[in-house]
Amino acid sequence: EKGTSVRVLEGPFAGKAGVVQELDGKGTARVLLGLLAVWLPRTQIAAAAGARERRLLGSSHRKPQTAR
């Protein structure tokens, strides 16, 4: 599923963690591994166990409005 944290099981990127960016109908997934995005067969990736959700980053230029 798009946005799922995964770990690469085999191949040159074995052991790396990434996030699924895209899926196609041919059985491959585009996985973002840091700054590198690669197409991998779905058989070479598995959902990362205990993957933590990424916090949303706060904006430095928008401050929360206080109730008046």
C-alpha positions, 0 to 999 in steps of 0.5 A: 500500500502507498505510504507503507514503511517497508524493509528490503529483503534481498538484492543490492539494497537488502536490509534498507528501510524505505517508504512505498511511493508508487505501485504498478500493475506489474508487481513492482513498487517504487520505494523511497530509500532516503534520497534514492527511489528504486523500483523493486519487485514486491517479493523483495520487500516486506512491511516493516514490523513496528514501524513508527509513524512519522511526526508532522513537522511544524511550520516555523512561520505559522504560529497557532492562533489563540482563542480570544 
